[in-house]
Amino acid sequence: MFTQSLRQSTLAAAITLAVLSGCAANGPTQQSSAQNATSTAATTPAPAPAPVATSNAAKPHVVVLATGGTIAGAGASAVNSATYTAAKVPVDKLLAGLPELNNYARVTGEQVFQIASESFTNDNLLTLAKRVSALVKQPDVDGVVITHGTDTLAETAYFLSLTVHTDKPIVVIGSMRPGTALSADGALNLVDAVSVAGSQDAKGKGVFVTMNDEIQTARDVNKDVNIKTGAFVSQWGPLGMVVEGKNYWFRAPAKRHTNHSEFNIDSISALPQVDIVYSYGNVQPTAVNALVNAGAKAIIHAGTGNGSVADRMVKPLQDARGKGVLIVRASRVPYGFVLRNAEQPDDKYDWVVAHDMRPEKARILTMLALSKGNVTTAELQRMFWEY
């Protein structure tokens, strides 16, 4: 009966989260906390009043900003882990299905967007970052969690780490399976995120991605698998782990972030056009020429191997640089890093290398560099070393 109702419910993801937490009642719709309280009161004696205000005041206040994605998605049945509709369940339903969150913090939620993350735009990044910046300035907010689709989650997390000035923990999370699926991962990811966001020992360490029990730094983590729950990986390893609500730290971020960043979302109103060109066998300069004509201020070249550039691409990229377009050599290879003046004479061509930065994250840093105005290749290269 419950399975049938679960499949038919438009709030199936929220109901499943409630079941996982052991708080849902059999039936076709998610009960509110007030309804649960009424039902409980009808069958058990009323307990003595608890010091709710005192206990809540002693807890950290964590704000959950919801943007959509798989963690707010729903499938047609419990076996649909890869086939589902993203961005269906609102934040209040997600939070209502996880009363365990109250063990770690006083949690409130806001719905910022309700979209799948592959559709995120620069304007979405600016809106979200400005809201996070405003929240962390409030003395009654101790940390912020952002629920997000996984496709561009790492890019958003990196953008926040570069632009929001705070020592308060900011955690970006998603899930690889919708809440309606067997072994859904979103519930525990959200509990872990709230636990980290409300922790004193997470302060000053920047922006995190906490998925699959791991605490990853926003700069290093990337989505490397599109079907497994352990999809988010850093080639340099996680910062630590969350186990049963306790943080275990093993390393600290080495690059500049948050309070130590030269970028500040409070003074950024627009982001310039920066595009990516992907290299492959028999690649042609069509994309480079089109992007230059379309007004690109910089091009990230996702080269093969060590950021290699095909012979037929060198001249078009040189011509683009001659027109004032910044050229950044990155690699389509997920691990390792691009060496300056190896494969191509970067000094001679006045190009920049992305070091260990993936092309999509190199785009984020380059956009922010250009948002400050005209930037030289030497200045941009410094930023890639430091961030």
N, C-alpha and C positions, 0 to 999 in steps of 0.2 A: 504493500500500500504506500509506504513512504517512498520507495524507489519510483513508483509511477508518478506520485505527486511531484517528486524532485525533478523528474524529466519534463513535466508540464509547466513548472513554475517559471515565470519570467524573472524571478529573483533566485534562480537555482544556485548561482555561485555563492551568494550570501548564505543560503540555507546550508550548503555543504560545509562552509567554514564553521557554521554554528554546530553542525554535527561533529566535525573534527574536534571541536572544543568541548563537546559533551553537553551543550546547553540547549540544543534545538528540541522541540517537541514534535511528535509525529503529526503531520498535517501538510497542506499544500502551500502555506505561506510562512514567511519568517515572522516569529512573534517579536514584538517590541519588548524592551526591558520592563516597561510598565505592565504589559500583559503577563509576563513571566512572574512578576511580583504579585499580581492579583491572584494568579493560579496557585502560587505557593502559599499565599496567605489563606486560601480556602481550605487547604489540607493540613496545614501545620500551625501550631501556636505562634503568635507573633513574638519574635525575640525582643529582648530589651534594646532600646535605641542605641545604635553605635555612634561613636564620635566621628561621624562622616567628615565634617568640615575640617577637624583637626588632622585626620588621617590624610585627606586629600591635600591639605596645605603642606604636609610633610613630603609629598611626592613631587618629583619633577613634572613640569608641564611640557608635554610633547604635542606639537601640532602636526597632524597628518594632512598633507596637501595631495589630493588625488588628481591624476591626469588621464586615467583610463588604462588601456593596455590589457594584457592577458590576465593580470591579477584581478581585473574587474570584468573578466569574460565569462561566458557560459557556453557549454556544449549541449548537444541534444541528448547525450546519455553519459553515463559514468565512464564508459570506455573511450570516449572522445577526448584524447589528450592533445591532439594536434589539429583537430578539426573543430572549430568553435568560432563564436563571434566575440571579438574583443570589445572592451569599453562598454559594458552593459550595466554593471552593478554600481550604484552610487556609493559614495564614501560612507554615508551613515549606515548603510546595510553591511558594508565590510566591517566596520568597527563594532556594530551590534552583534555580529556573529563571533566575536572574539573577546569575551569578558576577561580572559586571561591578561589582556593588555593592562587592565587596572592593577595587576600585581606589580607592574614596573613603573607606571607613570599615570598621571591624570592626562587623558588623551582627548583631544578635540580634533575635529576634521573640517576641511574645506574642499569643495569641488572646484578646482581651477579650470580644468578641461575635462572632456570625456572623449578622447580620441585614441586611435591606435598610433603608436610612436613612429611608425614609418612616415606618418603624415605631419610630424613636427616641423615647424618652420622657424626661421630666425625670430619672427615676432613672438612665437610661443616661448622660445628661450628667454627673450627679454622680459616678457610678462611674468614668467615663473620666477626668474632670478630676482626681479624687483620685489615680488611678493615675499620671497624667502628673506631678502635683505630687510624688508620692513618688519617681519616677524622677529628676527633675531635681535633687533634693536629693542624689542619690548622686554622690560625686566621680568615679566611674569612668564616668559617663554624660555625654556631651558634647552630645547632641541627641536629639530624639524625633520620629519620623514616625508619623502616624496614617493608616492606609488606611481609607476611608470611602465609603459610597454618596454619590452626588452630590446627591440630592434635598434633603437637609438639611445638607450638608457646610458651607456658609457659616455656618449658625447655630451648629453645633458649634465651628467655628474661632473665631467671635466670642466664644462663651462661654469658651473656653480663654484667649483673649487678655485677657479681663476678670478671670479668676479664678486663673490660675496665676502665682505670683510667681517669676520667674526671668529671667536674661538669656540663658539657653541657647536656641538656636533650636528652635522647635516648628513642624512642617510638617504640614499636613493635605492629603491628596491622594486622588483617586479616578480613575476613568476613565469615559469616555463609551461605550466599546465593551468588550465582554468580551474576555478574552485569546484566545479561540478565533476572533475575527473577523479578517478581512483588515484590515491597517492599524490593529490594536489600539493604543491609546494608553497603556495602563496601564504597560507596561514602562519606557518612557522617563520617564513621570511619576514612577515610583518611584525610578529612578536619579537624576533631578534632585532629588527630595526628600531623598534620603540625602546627596547632594552639598551641598545647602544646609544641612541639619541638622548636618553635620559641619564647617561652615566657620566660621572665626574672624570673617570679615567680616559674618556674619549675626547675631552676638551683639548683644543689646540692641535689636533691631529688632522684637521681638514675635513674633506667630504669623503664619505664612504659608500661602498656598495656592499650590503650584507645579504648574500644569498648562499644557499646550500651550506649554512653554518659558518661561512668564512667572512672575515672582515677584510675587504679589499679597499685599497686607496683608489680614488676616482681617476687619478692620472694613469695608473698602470693597467687597470682592469679592462678587459674587452670581452665581447660575446664571441666565443670561439666555436660553439656548437649550437645548432638550431633545433635540437630535438630532445636533449637531455637536461635534467635538472642541474647538473654541474656544468652549466654552459659558460659561466663567467670565470675567466682565468687571467692571471697576470704572469708574464714570463719571469718576473722577479719574485713571485710568491705573495701570498696574502700577508697582511699586517698581523692577523691573529684569527681567533675563532670565537664564536659564541656557543656556549654549551649550557643549556638549562638557565638561560638568562644571565650568565656570568661571562665577562669578557676575559680572554686570554691573549695577551699581546706578545709578539715575537720580534717585531721590527717597527721602525717609525718611517714616515715619508721623508725622502731625502731632498725633494725638489720644493720650490716655492709654491705657496698656496694661501688662500684666504687672506688673513691679516698681513701676510708678507708679499702679497701680489701687488703689482703696479697698476692693475686694472680694477676698476670699481664700477659695479653695475649702476650705482646711483648717478653716475655721470655719463652713462652710455644710453643713447636714445635710438641708435640705428647701427646695423652691422653691414659692412661693405660686401660686395659680391666676391666670393672666393669659391672656385670650382676645382673639381678633381678630374684628372685624365688618367685612365687606366691603360696600362701597357699590356701587350700580348703579342704573340707571333704575327707578323705581317701588319702590325699596327700602322695606321696612316695618320697624318697630321690634321685630318678633318676636324676632330674635336677641338684641338688647340686653336685653330684658326676661327672656328665658330664661336668659341668662348671669348676670345679676344674681341671679336666683332660685336659680341653681345655685352661687352662692358666689364668683363672680369678684371678685378684689380690684382688678383694673384691666382696662380694655377699650381695646384699640388699635383706633381707627376708621380703616380703610383707605379714605379718601375719594377722590373723583374730583379731578382737577386739583390745585390747591394745597391738598389736604386738605379739600376742600369737604364740607359736611354738608347733606344735603337738609332742607328746611324741616320735614318731618314727623318728622325724627330728632333735632332740636335739643332738644325737650322731654324725650323719653325719656333722652337723654344727660345733660341737666341733672338729671333726677330721680335717675339713677344716681349722679351726683356728690354729690347731697344725701344719699345713703345711704352715703357714704364710699368709693365706687368711683372710682379714679383714671381720668381720661379722657385719652387721648393721641391727638392728631390726626396721622395719617400719611397717605400718599398711595399709591394703587394704581399711579400713574404711576412707571415705573422710574427716571427720571432727573430731576434738579432737586432742590429741597428745599422744605419747607413753611415759610412765613413766619408768624411769630407775629403774632396780631391782624390777619391778612389773611384774608378770607373769613368768619372768625368772631371775635368779641371774646373771645379766650382769657383775658385778664385778668379780664373781667367774669364769665365762666363758671367760672373757676378750672380751666382746662384746660391741658394741656401739648402742645407740638408736638414731633414727632420729628425735625425738621430734615431731614437727607438720609438718615435711616435708613429702610430698608424696614420694612414692618409686622412681618415675622417677626423681624427683628433688634431692632426696638423692643420687642417682647415679651421678648426675652432680657434687655435692659438693665433693663426695668421689673421683671421677676422678681427680678433681683439687687438692685435698689434696695429692693424690699419685703422681701427676705430679711434686711435690716438692721433691720427693725421698721417702725414707722410712719414714713412719709416725706411731707413736704409737697410740694405742687405746685412750689413754688419750688426745693426741693432736687432734685426729679426733673428739672425743666427745666435746672438747672445741669449735671446729669449728661449730659443730651442734648447740651449745648454742649461738654462736656469730653471725652466718650467717642465 
